[in-house]
Amino acid sequence: MAGRSHVLVESQVVWGTPEAGEFLREAVSLAESGDRVILYLVEEGVFAAVSDGIPELARLVELGSEVWVDRFSLGHRALAATRLSPFVRVKAAEELDSVVREADGRVAIH
């Protein structure tokens, strides 16, 4: 990808309220414009990793971006053994550090 690199961290549940999916739609919009996005699901955001009903996750991966889910947050919510969406990769928080340092676009937490 020739565009910029963005890191977006989603810590909230991504369904159930009108603004819940807005952050994910923003991530997709950035990826559709040719930018690389790493979406990191943490805290309550990890519930999106166990749902097949979040089309934005598949779209991000389809566009060449990545969706990561926090290993600690999965375990803390007893989701570590749950079947995860095929669009996500489990990562430790420490792995987020290097991509944040290398990002030349937005770094945002929701």
C-alpha positions as CSV (number, residue, x, y, z in Angstrom):
1,M,0.0,0.0,0.0
2,A,1.3,3.4,-0.9
3,G,-0.7,5.4,1.6
4,R,-0.1,6.3,5.2
5,S,-0.1,3.9,8.1
6,H,-2.7,4.3,10.8
7,V,-3.2,2.5,14.2
8,L,-6.7,2.6,15.6
9,V,-7.4,1.1,19.0
10,E,-11.0,0.1,19.8
11,S,-11.8,-0.5,23.5
12,Q,-15.6,-0.3,23.4
13,V,-18.3,-2.6,22.2
14,V,-18.9,-2.0,18.5
15,W,-22.6,-2.7,18.3
16,G,-25.8,-1.6,20.0
17,T,-25.7,2.2,19.8
18,P,-25.8,4.5,16.8
19,E,-22.2,5.6,17.2
20,A,-20.8,2.2,18.1
21,G,-19.6,1.3,14.6
22,E,-18.5,4.7,13.6
23,F,-14.9,4.1,14.6
24,L,-14.8,0.9,12.5
25,R,-16.4,2.7,9.5
26,E,-13.6,5.3,9.8
27,A,-11.0,2.6,9.7
28,V,-12.6,1.2,6.6
29,S,-12.7,4.6,5.0
30,L,-9.0,5.1,5.6
31,A,-8.2,1.7,4.1
32,E,-10.5,2.4,1.1
33,S,-8.5,5.5,0.4
34,G,-5.3,3.4,0.1
35,D,-3.9,3.7,3.6
36,R,-2.8,0.8,5.8
37,V,-4.8,0.4,9.0
38,I,-4.1,-1.7,12.0
39,L,-7.2,-2.0,14.1
40,Y,-6.4,-3.2,17.6
41,L,-9.3,-4.6,19.6
42,V,-8.8,-4.3,23.4
43,E,-11.0,-4.3,26.5
44,E,-14.7,-4.5,25.5
45,G,-13.7,-4.2,21.8
46,V,-12.5,-7.8,21.9
47,F,-16.1,-9.0,21.6
48,A,-16.0,-8.0,18.0
49,A,-13.3,-10.7,17.5
50,V,-15.8,-13.5,18.3
51,S,-18.5,-12.3,16.1
52,D,-19.0,-13.0,12.4
53,G,-21.5,-10.1,12.3
54,I,-19.0,-7.3,12.0
55,P,-18.6,-6.7,8.2
56,E,-16.0,-4.0,8.8
57,L,-13.5,-6.5,10.0
58,A,-13.6,-8.5,6.9
59,R,-13.6,-5.4,4.7
60,L,-10.4,-4.1,6.4
61,V,-8.6,-7.4,5.8
62,E,-9.9,-7.5,2.2
63,L,-8.4,-4.0,1.7
64,G,-4.9,-5.2,3.0
65,S,-5.2,-3.9,6.5
66,E,-5.0,-5.9,9.7
67,V,-7.3,-6.6,12.7
68,W,-5.5,-7.5,15.9
69,V,-7.1,-8.6,19.2
70,D,-5.4,-8.1,22.6
71,R,-4.4,-11.5,24.1
72,F,-4.8,-10.2,27.7
73,S,-8.3,-8.8,27.1
74,L,-9.4,-12.1,25.5
75,G,-8.2,-14.1,28.5
76,H,-9.6,-11.6,31.1
77,R,-13.0,-12.0,29.5
78,A,-12.7,-15.8,29.3
79,L,-12.7,-15.6,25.5
80,A,-9.3,-17.1,24.9
81,A,-10.6,-20.5,23.9
82,T,-13.5,-19.1,21.9
83,R,-13.6,-19.4,18.1
84,L,-12.4,-16.1,16.8
85,S,-13.4,-14.5,13.6
86,P,-11.0,-15.6,10.8
87,F,-10.2,-11.9,10.2
88,V,-8.4,-11.3,13.5
89,R,-4.9,-12.1,14.8
90,V,-4.2,-12.4,18.5
91,K,-1.4,-10.1,19.6
92,A,0.2,-9.0,22.9
93,A,0.0,-5.3,23.7
94,E,3.8,-5.1,23.4
95,E,3.5,-5.8,19.7
96,L,1.4,-2.7,19.3
97,D,4.3,-0.5,20.4
98,S,6.4,-0.9,17.2
99,V,3.5,-0.2,14.9
100,V,2.5,2.9,16.8
101,R,6.1,4.1,16.6
102,E,6.1,3.5,12.8
103,A,2.7,5.0,12.1
104,D,2.9,8.1,9.9
105,G,-0.9,8.7,10.0
106,R,-3.5,8.7,12.8
107,V,-3.0,6.9,16.1
108,A,-6.3,7.0,17.9
109,I,-8.0,5.2,20.8
110,H,-11.8,4.9,21.1
